[in-house]
Amino acid sequence: MTLEEKLKAFQNHEISLDDMMNSVRGTKSILDTTLDIQREERTGLAETVYGAGKTKEQIFDIIQELKKHQQTVLVTRVEDQTSLWLQSQLPELRRCSQGQTLLFGQPGEWKSLNEIGIIVAGTSDKTVAEECLLSLEAFGHKAKLYMDVGVAGLHRLLNRLSELRKHKQLIVIAGMEGALCSVVAGLVKSPVIAVPTSVGYGSHLNGITPLLGMLNSCSPGISVVNIDNGYGAAVVAAKTTDVFSAK
């Protein structure tokens, strides 16, 4: 609901003075949390809840409040037991198969008919991939997953190349040495958003190795987000698509 719509609703006695004042301030405080309820109006994307470090009760209260102001509520980095409890309290809450990302509500019409491709090096990277996929859905964008197409078996990627080239944007998620994004960027016209993951052994350094490899890629046209940040990659892809679709 835009500020103009809220003013009309207040004029028609459909919302309280307290709700109207919160809309003007752009925030809503509940206990020790201050919610940014006008973020979607300012930035195009509604506030997302970062679940790590929050109790299940805190997350529940935040969802209950945010759903009054926005069509979808996305929660990332939720512990497994917390996500199960939240789903028992909110049956309409969708929980990805790995359980760390939750989505309340459904987006309206898709903002773009162009699916965003998400290329995933290995099954071990699936948690990050699901965070990315569900985030894009919350933002109103379709996406398609290409699982387990890492460089150790390059034919797996090449077998999907004709499909990959149809996407106007690609997100590449990889751990180990992070080479997948360089290979993809050298084969497609689309811009590539690279996500290094913490999947790997020893000198992989919990994602530092693929992060540095992606930043130093020889292939042009790659932007890189932080380690395991599927949400961040989704934000970049969604905003870029929104801006260019509006022209």
matplotlib code that plots the C-alpha trace (Angstrom):
import matplotlib.pyplot as plt

x = [0.0, 1.5, 1.5, -1.3, -3.4, -2.8, -3.9, -7.1, -7.6, -7.1, -9.6, -12.1, -11.5, -10.1, -6.8, -6.0, -4.1, -1.3, -0.9, -1.0, 1.7, 3.9, 3.4, 4.5, 7.6, 8.3, 9.0, 7.2, 8.7, 8.0, 9.9, 13.6, 13.0, 12.4, 10.9, 11.4, 7.9, 8.6, 11.6, 9.7, 8.5, 12.1, 14.1, 11.7, 12.2, 10.4, 12.3, 13.8, 14.2, 17.7, 16.9, 20.3, 20.7, 16.9, 14.6, 11.7, 9.3, 11.1, 10.9, 7.2, 6.4, 8.3, 6.4, 3.1, 3.8, 5.4, 2.6, 0.3, 2.5, 3.9, 2.7, 5.5, 7.8, 11.1, 13.2, 16.8, 19.3, 16.8, 17.9, 16.1, 14.2, 13.1, 11.8, 9.8, 8.3, 7.4, 5.8, 3.7, 2.5, 2.0, 1.0, 1.0, 4.7, 6.8, 10.0, 12.7, 13.9, 17.1, 14.9, 17.0, 14.9, 11.2, 8.6, 5.2, 2.7, 2.7, 3.9, 1.4, 2.0, 5.5, 7.5, 9.2, 8.6, 12.3, 13.5, 16.7, 19.0, 20.7, 23.7, 24.8, 28.2, 27.4, 24.6, 26.5, 25.8, 22.0, 21.3, 22.7, 20.9, 17.5, 18.0, 18.6, 15.6, 13.1, 14.4, 13.8, 10.3, 9.6, 10.8, 8.4, 10.9, 10.8, 14.0, 15.3, 17.8, 20.5, 21.9, 25.2, 26.9, 30.4, 33.6, 34.8, 32.4, 32.3, 30.1, 27.2, 27.4, 27.9, 24.8, 22.7, 24.4, 21.6, 19.2, 21.6, 22.0, 18.3, 18.5, 19.1, 20.8, 22.7, 23.7, 26.5, 27.0, 30.2, 32.6, 36.0, 38.2, 35.2, 36.1, 32.6, 31.7, 34.7, 33.7, 30.1, 31.0, 33.2, 30.3, 27.3, 26.2, 24.4, 25.9, 27.0, 26.5, 28.9, 28.3, 31.3, 30.3, 32.0, 32.0, 35.5, 38.5, 41.4, 43.1, 39.6, 39.5, 35.7, 35.0, 37.9, 39.6, 36.6, 35.8, 39.3, 39.2, 35.9, 37.1, 40.3, 38.5, 39.9, 36.4, 34.8, 31.2, 31.2, 30.1, 30.7, 28.8, 29.8, 30.4, 27.2, 25.2, 22.4, 20.1, 22.5, 22.8, 19.0, 18.7, 21.2, 19.4, 16.0, 16.9, 18.7, 15.8, 13.3, 15.2, 15.6, 12.1, 10.7, 12.4]
y = [0.0, 3.4, 6.4, 7.9, 4.8, 4.8, 8.5, 7.6, 4.6, 6.8, 9.3, 6.5, 5.3, 2.0, 2.3, 3.8, 7.0, 4.9, 3.0, 6.2, 7.8, 4.7, 5.0, 8.6, 7.8, 4.8, 2.5, 0.3, -0.8, -4.1, -4.9, -4.5, -4.5, -1.5, -2.5, -0.5, -0.7, 1.8, 0.0, -1.3, 2.2, 3.6, 0.7, -1.5, -4.5, -5.1, -5.6, -9.1, -10.8, -12.1, -15.0, -15.8, -14.8, -14.2, -16.4, -18.2, -15.9, -12.8, -14.0, -14.9, -11.4, -9.8, -11.8, -11.1, -7.3, -7.2, -9.1, -6.2, -4.0, -6.1, -8.9, -11.3, -11.8, -13.4, -14.9, -16.0, -18.1, -19.8, -22.7, -26.0, -26.3, -22.7, -23.1, -26.2, -24.4, -21.3, -23.5, -25.2, -21.7, -20.4, -23.3, -21.0, -20.4, -22.0, -23.7, -24.6, -28.3, -27.4, -25.4, -22.2, -19.9, -19.2, -17.3, -16.0, -15.0, -15.0, -12.3, -10.8, -10.9, -11.7, -8.5, -10.0, -12.9, -13.5, -16.3, -15.7, -18.7, -20.0, -22.3, -24.4, -26.2, -29.0, -30.4, -29.2, -25.6, -26.2, -24.3, -21.1, -21.9, -22.2, -19.0, -17.3, -19.0, -18.2, -14.6, -14.1, -15.4, -13.1, -10.2, -11.3, -12.9, -16.4, -18.4, -21.7, -23.9, -25.8, -28.2, -30.0, -28.7, -27.9, -27.9, -31.3, -32.7, -29.9, -31.9, -31.4, -27.7, -27.8, -30.1, -27.2, -24.4, -23.7, -23.3, -21.1, -18.8, -18.0, -16.2, -12.5, -12.8, -15.7, -16.3, -18.8, -20.5, -22.4, -23.4, -25.2, -23.0, -21.1, -21.6, -22.2, -18.5, -17.9, -20.7, -19.6, -15.9, -17.0, -18.8, -16.5, -13.0, -12.5, -10.7, -13.2, -12.7, -15.0, -16.4, -18.1, -20.7, -22.1, -25.6, -27.0, -28.4, -26.9, -24.2, -23.3, -21.2, -21.4, -19.6, -17.1, -19.1, -19.0, -15.4, -14.3, -16.5, -15.0, -11.4, -12.1, -13.9, -13.5, -13.5, -10.1, -9.5, -11.0, -9.3, -11.0, -11.0, -12.2, -15.8, -17.9, -14.7, -16.2, -13.4, -10.7, -12.2, -12.3, -8.6, -7.6, -9.7, -8.5, -4.8, -5.0, -6.7, -4.2, -1.2, -2.4, -3.9, -0.5, 1.2]
z = [0.0, -1.1, 1.2, -0.9, -0.5, 3.3, 3.5, 1.7, 4.0, 7.0, 5.6, 5.2, 8.7, 7.4, 9.4, 12.8, 13.6, 15.0, 11.8, 9.8, 11.9, 11.5, 7.8, 7.8, 10.0, 7.7, 10.7, 13.1, 16.5, 18.2, 21.3, 20.4, 16.6, 14.3, 11.0, 7.8, 6.4, 3.6, 2.2, -0.8, -1.8, -1.5, -3.0, -5.0, -2.7, 0.7, 3.9, 4.4, 7.8, 8.6, 10.8, 12.3, 15.9, 16.4, 18.5, 16.9, 18.8, 17.5, 13.9, 14.4, 15.7, 12.9, 10.2, 11.8, 11.7, 8.2, 6.6, 7.4, 5.2, 2.3, 0.0, 0.8, 3.8, 3.2, 6.0, 5.5, 7.5, 9.8, 12.0, 11.2, 14.5, 14.3, 10.7, 11.7, 14.6, 12.5, 9.9, 12.6, 13.7, 10.2, 7.9, 4.9, 5.3, 2.6, 3.6, 1.2, 1.2, 3.2, 5.6, 5.9, 3.8, 4.4, 2.4, 3.6, 1.0, -2.8, -5.1, -7.5, -11.2, -12.3, -12.9, -16.0, -18.3, -18.5, -16.2, -14.3, -14.6, -11.5, -12.3, -9.3, -9.3, -6.9, -4.8, -1.7, -2.8, -2.7, 0.5, -1.1, -4.4, -2.6, -0.7, -4.1, -5.8, -3.0, -2.8, -6.5, -6.1, -3.2, -5.4, -8.2, -10.6, -12.1, -11.9, -13.1, -11.3, -13.1, -10.5, -10.3, -13.5, -12.1, -14.1, -12.9, -15.5, -18.1, -20.5, -17.9, -18.4, -22.2, -22.5, -21.1, -23.0, -25.4, -22.5, -20.5, -23.5, -23.4, -20.0, -19.9, -16.5, -14.9, -11.3, -10.9, -7.5, -6.8, -4.1, -4.3, -6.6, -8.0, -11.7, -12.9, -13.3, -15.5, -17.8, -18.0, -18.6, -21.5, -23.2, -22.9, -23.7, -20.4, -17.4, -14.7, -10.9, -9.1, -5.6, -3.9, -1.3, 1.8, 0.2, 0.0, 1.8, 3.8, 1.8, 0.4, 3.6, 4.0, 0.7, 0.5, -2.3, -4.7, -3.7, -4.8, -7.8, -9.0, -8.3, -10.4, -13.2, -16.7, -18.2, -18.3, -17.4, -13.9, -10.7, -7.4, -4.1, -0.7, 0.4, 0.5, -0.2, -2.5, -1.2, -2.3, -5.8, -6.0, -5.0, -7.7, -10.4, -9.4, -9.3, -12.6, -14.2, -12.7, -14.0, -17.5, -17.8, -16.9, -19.9]

ax = plt.figure().add_subplot(projection="3d")
ax.plot(x, y, z, "-o")
ax.set_aspect("equal")
plt.show()
